[in-house]
Amino acid sequence: MSAEDAQADETVGGPLAALRRDWPALAIVAAGALSALAVPQFAAPSLVASILALAAWLLVRATSPHGTPDAEVPELQAAAVSNQISAVDLAAAVPDPLIIFEASSSIAYANEAAHQAFGVLQNGMSLLLKFRAPEVQELIGSIVAGHIGPLTAEYSERVPIEATYRITGGSIGTDGGLFFLLFKDQSESRRIDRMRADFIANASHELRTPLASISGFVETLLGPARDDPAARERFLKIMQDQTGRMSRLIDDLLSLSRLEMKPHGRPTAQVDLRQLLENVLDTLRPLAGDLSVAIETDIAVEQAIVAGDRDELFQVFANLVENACKYGRPGGRIVVSMARFDNGPKPEICVTVKDFGPGIPEEHIPRITERFYRVDAETSRSQKGTGLGLAIVKHILTRHNGRLVVRSQVGIGSQFAVFLPAK
């Protein structure tokens, strides 16, 4: 450091000297914050918030004009000058929205994540005017009032997109001059919780319906229809259909569960899609014959090798071909084709299953891969569908780094195209 720099440093109140003084504590705090963020399952929100708050206080103190130089330590001087860390640098590194405010509820600083989440947050803006939700107003009031320890609250927004945050707040330091709010986005975990609850409710409903039917027919056979052979024959046939429906539903649920429990790594075995598709069609031709549906093929690719799990890919194409046979117009036809595309970033094999049935209305297409979602519930049940087939297809293709493209026109038919990376 030159004499001129040292003199300038002392003239402005010693900010670099203050930074040199607090640098050891700052380094420890920053390391603790980064470690906590790197292992979120071991970092409680209050701990992370406390570490970030203390780090912000140290940095603001280090860059304030009221610092006083301490003993000259050449190594610390060099480290402080070379790193040039500020409060803005540390707050910008925090991935979650972080707002520092004063006792008057005016914003003193907001990091980039906060601006992206809540729009422009200008210094001096009132938090009470920006966040009008009662739970946030109460949290800010409790923090400023000096309640001990970090406080938490839940906050939800509906515009521009629906989002839910868990807010942790507290004071910075002991002088009561600055406070902080740390926002942790809970939207994805809440969505997964809702999905899990909906899945359990739908599965229970799908099982309850055939079970209630079977129970009613059993009571009838034990009572009024005890000595009626014709009624007994009819009821037993219905009971057999209902037990078959329950069995298919349980099989699909177990299949989906097994897929979710598998490792997230991509399958690496080599699969010949041409041979696999021929096996699928050979298996389903009897079903197509019973439904009076002709299967036509247009497979121009001599060899189509992809990385994948053969059994899972067999399930994908069996589901798509079976759906085309069941939901296509009776007495019609389906076309199964295969092509290779080398024009994209990576070569792909595309297998298309096309039917000429009633088609799918456009508003239903984005949701047809959801679990238990049906375009026509009565038709699906009459065709012994469980509502899980396309959900299983989507899950398998995601694991194989593939994609499903659906095109459909009402009254003309539907086309399901599977794209898989070619070896």
N, C-alpha and C positions, 0 to 999 in steps of 0.2 A: 504494500500500500504506500503510495507516495505521500509526501508531507502535505501537498495540496488536498488530496483526498481525505487524509486524516483530519485536516482543519475543517473541511466541508462537512465531514461526518459529525464533528463536535458542534458545528454551527447549527445544524438542524436538530439537535437534541440527541444525537447518538443512535439513530435507528439501526445502523449496522452493528454498533457495539451491543445494543440490546439483543439483536439477532445472534451475535456471537455468544452472549451470556446464556440465552435460553436454548441454544442449539442442541446440547446433549439431551435435555428433556424432550425437545421437539422430535429428535430422531427416535427416541424410545416410543413416544406416543404415535408417531406416524407408522412405525413398524407394527405396533399393536393394532392400529386401525386396519392396516392392509391385511394382517393375519386374520383378524376377525371377519373381514369381508370375504377373504378367500375360502374360509370354512364356515359358511353360514349356519350349518346345523349346530355348531358349537358356540355361536355368538348370539346371545339374547339381544333383542332390539335396544333395551336400556343400556347394555354394555357398549354396543356399537355407538349409540348416540352419545354416551358419556365420553368415549375416546375421541370422537369427532369434535365434540364441543370443547374439550380441553385442548385439542390440537389447534382449533380455530382461535381460542383465547391466546395461546402461546404465540401464534403467528401474528395476530393483531397487535399484541403487546410488543413483539419483536420489531414491528414496522411502525409503531407509534412514535411521535416526536418527544415522548417523555422518558424514554429509556436513558439509563446512565451507564457509561462504559465501566467495565470491571477490569480486573487485572489482564494485562496483555498476555495472551497465550497464542503463539504463532501458529500452531497447528489448527486451533479452532478458528482463528482469523482466516486462514486459507480455505478451510472447509466452508465457512459462512459465505465468503465472497464468491467462491466458485459455484456453489449450489444456487444462490439467489432465490430461495424458496419464499413464497408469500402466502398469505391467507387465501388469495384467489387460486393459486396453484393447487393447494390441498383440497379446497372445496370443490374445484372443478374435477378433481379425480374421484370424488364420491359419486357412485353410479345412481344413487337415489336422490330425489329432490331434497335440498337442504336450504332452509331459510333462517337467517339470523336477524333478530329484531330487537328493538329497544323497549324500555318500560312503557313508552307511550304507544306501543303496538305498531310503530313505524318500522318499515323494512330497512335494515342496515346493509344486508347483502343477501343475494339469492344466486345459487349456482346455476349452471347451464341446464342441468336436468330439471330444475324447478321451472325455468322459463319454458322448456319444451312441454312440461306437463300442464302448466297453468297459465301460459301466455306471458306477456311482458310484466315483470315485477320490478318496478322502478324503485330506487332508493328513496325513502321518505314516504312511500305509499303506505296507507293504513291496512294492516292485515284484517282488521275487523270489517272493512269495506270490501276487501277482496274475497274473503271466506265468510259468507253470511250464514252458513249452517250453524244451528244452535250448539251442536256438540263441539265445533271448532271454537266458537266464541267462548264457550265455557272453559275449554282447555286453555286458551290464551289467558283468560282472566285468572285461572288457578295458577298458571305459571308465574305471571307477573305479581300475583299476591304473595308469592314466596313459599308455596307448598314444597315440602322437602321431597327430593327424589324425582326422577323422571316420571312424567305423567303420560298416559296414552288415551287415545280416542279413535273411533272408527269414522271415516268420512267417505261419502260416495258422491260421484258426479254422474250425470246422465248425458251431458253435452260437452264437447262435440261427440265423445264416445263414452259409453258406460264404463266407469272405473271405480274401484274401491281401494282406499288406502287405510293403513294403520299408521297413525301419527304418534310419534314419541316426541315429547318436549321437555325442556328443563332450562335451568339457568346456566350461564357460562361464568365460571369463576365464583368468587364469593362476594364481590362488590354489588351484585344485583343490577349491573348496568346493561348487560346483554343477555339475550335468551335465544333459544333455537327451537326449530320444528324440523323433524326428520320424517319424511313420508316414505312408507314402504308399500309398494303396489301389491295388493292382494287379489287383483282381478282374476288372474289365471287360476289360482288355487280355489277361489270361490266358484269359478266356472266348472272346474273339475269336480268339486263337491256337488254342485247342482246336477252335473251329468251322472255322477254316481247314484244320487238319489233318484233321478228320473229312470235310470237303468233298472234299479231294484223295483221301483213301482211298476214299470212296464213288464218286467219279467214276472212279477207276482200276478199281475193282471192276466198275462197270457197263459199262465199255468192255472189260475183260478177258474177261468172260463170252462176248459174241458173237464176239470175236476168236478165242478158243480154239475155239469151235464151227466157225467158218469154216475155221480152220487144220486141224481134224480132218477135215472133209469134203473139203478139197482133197487131203489125203494119201490119203483113201479113193478119190477119183476118179482119182488118179494111180496107184493100186495095184489093189486087188481089184475095184473097180467100173469099171475102165477100159473094159471091153467090155460093160457092163450098161446098156442105154439106160434101162430103167425106174428103176434106182437113180440113174442120173445125173440124170434129170429130177426125182426127188424131192429129191435132195441140193441141186441148183441152186436149187430153190424155197426150201428152208430157208435157204440161204446168202443169197438175196435178201432174205428177211425179216430176217435178222440184220444185214445191211449197212444196211437201212432203219432198224432200231433204233439202230444206231450213229449214223447220220445225224441222226435226231431228237434223240438225246441231245446231240450236238455243237451242233445248232441251238439247243436250249434253254440249253446252257451259254453259248454266245455271246450269246444274248438276255439272260440274267441278267447277264453281264459288261458288256454295253453299258448296261444300266440302272444298274448300280453306278457306271459311269464318267461318267454324266450329271451336270450341275450339280445342286446341292441345291435350287435355286430351284423354286418351284411353276410348272407350266405355266400359261400365261395365255390361250391360244387358246380361242375359244368353240366348244363342241361340242354339237350337238343329239343328246341321248341317244336320243330316240325314233327318229330316222332311223338312227342308228348301230346300234341294236338290230335294226331291220328288216333292215339289211344283213347283220348277223351271222347272223340266222335264215335268210335267203335262201341264205347260203353253206353252212350246215350242214344244210339240209333233205335233200340227197341222202344224207349220212351217216346221218341219222335214218331215212330210208327203208330203207337197207341193213340197219339194225339193228332194223327193225320197231318204231320208236318214233314216236309221234305228238307233234308239238309244238303245244301250245295257248298262246294269248296272252291276256293281260288288261292292256292298256295303256290306262289311263284318262286319262293326262296328254297334253294336246294338244301342249304344247311344253315340253321339259325341257332347258334350256340350262345347261351347267356349264363351268367353266374346266378345260381339260385338253389332253392330247395325243391326237389322234384314233386314231392307230395303236396307242398303248399301251392305251387304253380298249377298242379293238376286240379286242385280245389278251386282256384280262380276261374279257370276256363270251363270247368264242369258247371260252376254256378252260373256263369254268363250264358252258356249254351242252353242249360236247363231252363233258365228264365225266359230266353228267347222262344223256346218251344212251348212253354206254358202260357205266356202272356201275349204271344203273337196270335194273329187271327187264326182260328182253327181251320184246317184244310189248306193252310198257306205254306210258306217256305221260309227258311233262314239261310243266310249266306255267311260262311266263315272264311275269312281271307287273311293272308299274311304277306307282309312287305317289309323291305329293309330301307331305311333312310340314312343316308350318309351326308346330308347337306348341313346338319346341325353341328353344334360344338362337338358332340360325340355320336358315333353311329348307334342307331336304335333299331330294334325289331318291333314292328307293330302288328298285333293280332286284332282283327275287327270281327265282331259278331253283330250282324245286322238282321233285324226282323222287319216284317211288313204288317205289323199289328196296329192297334189304335193309337199308338204313340203316347208320349208323356207331356202333359202341359208344361210350358216353360217355367212357371213359378215353382214347380216341384223338383226340377232337376238339381238345384244346389243342395237339396236335403235328402236325396234318395239313398245316400250312403250312411245316413244316421241310423243308429240302432232302433229297430222296431218302427221305423218310418215307412208308411205305406201310402202309395198314391191312391189305391182303391182297396180298402181293408177287406171288403166282402170278397172281391175277386181273389185277393191274396190268400185268404183263408180257404176259399173253395179249391184253390190250386195247391193247398197244403204248404203254403209259405210260412216262414217264421218271422220274417222281417229283419233277419240278421245276415242274409246272404251277401248283400252288397257291402255291409259293414265289414264282414270278414275279408271280402275282396280288397277293399281299400286298405285294411290293416296289413295284409300280406304284401301288397304292392309298395306300401311305404317302407316296409322292411327290406324290399328288394330294390329300393331306389327307383321304382317305376312310377307310373302315373296312369290314371283312368280318365279318358275324355268321353263325355256323353253328348250326343247330338240326337235330337228328336223333333218330329213334327207331328202334331195331332192329325190323325187320319192317314198318315203316310207310313210311319214306323219309327223305330229307334235304332241307334247305332252306338255300340259300346266298343271303344278302342283302347287296348292296353299297350302301353309303350314300355319296353324294357331295354336297358343298356346292352348292346351287343358286345360279345367278347372279341 
